């Protein structure tokens, strides 16, 4: 079975990454001293099906529309939350 590709936008607990690795191929933003810039998120979204983000990362229509195969983004601590997208033209 092919696992979905997930990009992790910011540092998260290793325990969460271990759980995510069971169901997805993950790529993690390597910088821990800063947040991703919009251009970096756009590059990452082009090669992944999901974005794993926390509340302070802004994901706007420009980012979403970069990948027609993007299935969802956003994670909430302590919740099983993934927000699906509708394309904007």
N, C-alpha and C positions, 0 to 999 in steps of 0.2 A: 504494500500500500504506500502510495506517495504521500508524504507529509506536507501540509501547507507551509509556505515560507512566511515567517514572521520576523519583522524588524522591531527590536526593542530600542526605543528612542533614548532612554536614560537609565541610570543605574537602578536596579531593583535587587531585592534580596536573592541570594543564591538559591534558597529553597524554592522560590517562585520560578526561577530559571530551570531548575531540575524538573519541576512538574511540567513546565512548558516544553522541555526537550522530549518528554514522553510522547507528545502529540504533534510536534511541529519541528521543522528545521528552523533554527533561530540564528539571527545575525544581531549583534549588539553594538551600539554606538560605543566606541572605545574610550572616549573622553569622559572623565569624571569631574573635571574642574569647570565645565561649562555646559550650557544647553545647546542643542543643535540649532543651527541657523536654518531658515526656511529652504534655502537652496540645497542644503545637505539632506533635509527630509525629502525633498522632491526626488533627488537621486536615489535615495533608499526606497521610496514608494514605487518607483518604476520596476524594481526587481523583486518585490515582495507582494504577497496577497493580503497580509494583515499588518497593522501597526499596533504595537503594544506601547501605550503611552499612559501617563498619569495626568492629573487635572491641569497642570501648569503648562503643558505643551499645546500650542495652538495648531489645530489642523483645520485649514480653511479649504474653500472650494478649489483654489489653485492647486493645492496639494492633492486633493481627492481626484480631481479630473486628470491628473498625470498618468493614472493607471486605470484603464477600463476594467481590469480584472481585480481591482481592490475590493475585498469583500467586507472589511470592517476595520475599525480602530477603536481604541480607548479601553482602558482597564480600570476598574475601581477596586481598591484594596478591600478585601473581605467580601467581595461580591463577584458573581459570575456575570460580567457585563461585557458585551461586545456590541458596538453600535453599527448596524449595517448602513450602507450609503445609498443615496439616490443621486444620480448624476445631475449636474447643473450645466446648462448650455450657455 
